[in-house]
Amino acid sequence: MPWVAWLAAWLFAQAPSAMAASEPMWWRAPATPEVPWRGMLATEGTGVGIGPQIGLYPAFGAVGLLAAIFTHAAISHGAQNAARKKEQDEADRVLAPYADALRAWPARALWDATLATLPAESAPQLWEEQDPPKQGAWMETAAVFTLAQDEGVLVLDVAVKQVAAPAATPTENVVRVVSSPHDAADARAHWSADGAARLKSTAAGMLAHALQIALQTAKPPPIGGEAAPPMRTHRYLQGGIERTERAQQIGGDCARAVLRNLRGWLMSVPVRPAEGSPCEKRTPF
């Protein structure tokens, strides 16, 4: 089944009641004009559950939540502000070949590409007012893309704030999406050709996928439904490296697993298909 049709079927079956009802689902316009991009630090992703973390920090909206995540990640790695900035500046050099193309691709262009990726009947409607919508469910997001130093993998972290109705209590979560490994001999050429077209389309596809996961998991489990899947150690691919995460598997297919980790966060990660078994990847990244 083509991946777009699969997403549409998945959303129809799994999305929260706010999406199924006649009330609109709004997506608040980006708070900043730029798309945040960063290079991956050497201290990231080196063990079970390693990566951005967050405790009970005051975070106002999705932007505040994501800022708190990366602030805490720096603290947990023992970095002082100046040293952390120097380390990140060094890591960001990996983005230099793409800088002009990404500078000309603002957040609104990413959002338009993301909405175009989704089936029209299930895509949220863009809300461009400063005040929250007074009718229907709505969500706001803050996203950051991280490119590995070998340029073999792209990682999206997106904080999602969802409100089921104007007077409802907001819920916040984080979704991480790891791109599938590519087999290009020249990773830089793979991403940068045609004005970084593949990097942009991959970013939009990953963000659309993250939104679908957030909407799916916003629906409470049915009363008397199946028991929650067990927590176990899952192996997944981050470029050419195998990582592990202690988590519940709540979805996926032969090429990708959707996990809920020990912090309650959501992850969509590529997995190695079973040897000898046919496998059709359902996502374009």
Sequence and secondary structure as in RCSB ss.txt:
>XXXX:A:sequence
MPWVAWLAAWLFAQAPSAMAASEPMWWRAPATPEVPWRGMLATEGTGVGIGPQIGLYPAFGAVGLLAAIFTHAAI
SHGAQNAARKKEQDEADRVLAPYADALRAWPARALWDATLATLPAESAPQLWEEQDPPKQGAWMETAAVFTLAQD
EGVLVLDVAVKQVAAPAATPTENVVRVVSSPHDAADARAHWSADGAARLKSTAAGMLAHALQIALQTAKPPPIGG
EAAPPMRTHRYLQGGIERTERAQQIGGDCARAVLRNLRGWLMSVPVRPAEGSPCEKRTPF
>XXXX:A:secstr
  HHHHHHHHHHHHS HHHHSSS EEEE  SSSS  EEE  TTSS STT S    S    HHHHHHHHHHHHHHH
HTT  HHHHHHHHHHHGGGGGGGHHHHHTS HHHHHHHHHHHS TTT  EEE SSS  SSSEEEEEEEEEEE TT
S  EEEEEEEEEESSTTS  EEEEEEEE      SSHHHHHHHHHHHHHHHHHHHHHHHHHHHHHHHHS   TT 
      EEEEEEETTEEEEEEEEEEEE SSEEEEEETTS EEEEE    TT      S  
